[in-house]
Amino acid sequence: MNKKLKERPAVKDEQGNIVRVRKIWDNGGKTCDRFSITFDIYNDKTGRWEAWSDYTDGRLTCLGMSSDPCSPQGFSQFSSCTEGRHLGKRISWSELPELIQDHIIIRMKQ
């Protein structure tokens, strides 16, 4: 598989939008939302990828997750965030555990 595709997977959501992973952070488990992921959404009108945001104040749509988001004690929730070091260490898609990768793809489709 193309490395760039592996690092920025894209899927079509339930509304027909094409969404891809933008950036990923890992805070090493300091909080229950260990992983924070922001996304890009494809704009059919401009033909460009844009940061996915449902907010007008500069915050981006963000998925926060624990190390085991499918567990009854796990955490997986869309919210808002500003990108930056306060979210933890910036990591690549390939550095995520497969369980987390699979979970992100499922959530992107929703």
N, C-alpha and C positions, 0 to 999 in steps of 0.2 A: 504494500500500500504506500502511496505517496506520503512522505514524511510530513509535509505541510498539512495534508488532509488529516493525518493522525493527530497532529498537534492542535488543529482547529476544526473539530468535527462539526458538521452542519446537518440539521434535520428540518423537516417540515412539521410545523405544529398543527394542532387541530383546526386552526383558522386558515391554514394554507400559507402562513408566513414561513420564510426560511430563516432559521435562527442558527447561529454558530457560537461556540465558546470564544470569548474575547480574551479574558485574563483570569488566572487562577492564583489564589493565595492559600497558604497553609500556616496557621499560627502554632502548629505543633501540639495542639490539644490544650492550650491555655484556657479556652472557653468551649462551651458546648457546640458553638458553630465554628469548628476547627477549620473547615474549608469554606472559602468565599469565592464565588464564580460570577463574573459579569459576562454579558452576551452582546453580540452584534445582531442586528436584524437587517435583512436585505430589503432595500427600498426599490420596488419595481419601477417607480416613476423616474428615479435618478440613475438607476443601475449601479448604485453604490451600497456598501455596507455602512451602517450607522450604529452607534452605540444605542442599545435598547434601553429606553428610559420611559417610564410612565409618569415622570415628574417634570416640573418646570423649573426647579431650583438647582439643577446641575447634578442631582443624585441619579444614579443608574439603577436599573432593576438588577437585583443580586440574588443568588441562591446561596443560602448558608446551610451547611451540613455538618453533622458530627462524623466521627470515624466509622460509625455503623448506622447510617440513616434509616435502614429498614428494620432495625431492632425496635421492640416496644419502648425502650428507653432512648432510642435514637432521635435525631433532630434533622429535619429537612424542610426549609421554609423559604419562599420567595419574600423578599423585602426590598429595601433600598439601601444604597451605600454610596460612598465616594471612594474611588480607587486610591490605593496608597499603601504605604508601609505599615500603617496601623492595622491592616488586615492580616499581617504576617509576612512570611517570605514568599516572594513570587516564584511559582513553580510551573513546570510544563505539564501538558496532558499526560505524557508518558511517565511522569513521576507519581501520578495518582494510582492508588490501588485499583485493580480491575472492578471491584465491587462499587467503588465510587464512580468510576467512568460509566459503568452500566446505569447507575442511578441517575447521573446527570443526563444521559441520553433519554431516559424515560421521562424525566421532568421537563426536558426541552420540548418534548412532543405534546405536552399538556397545554 
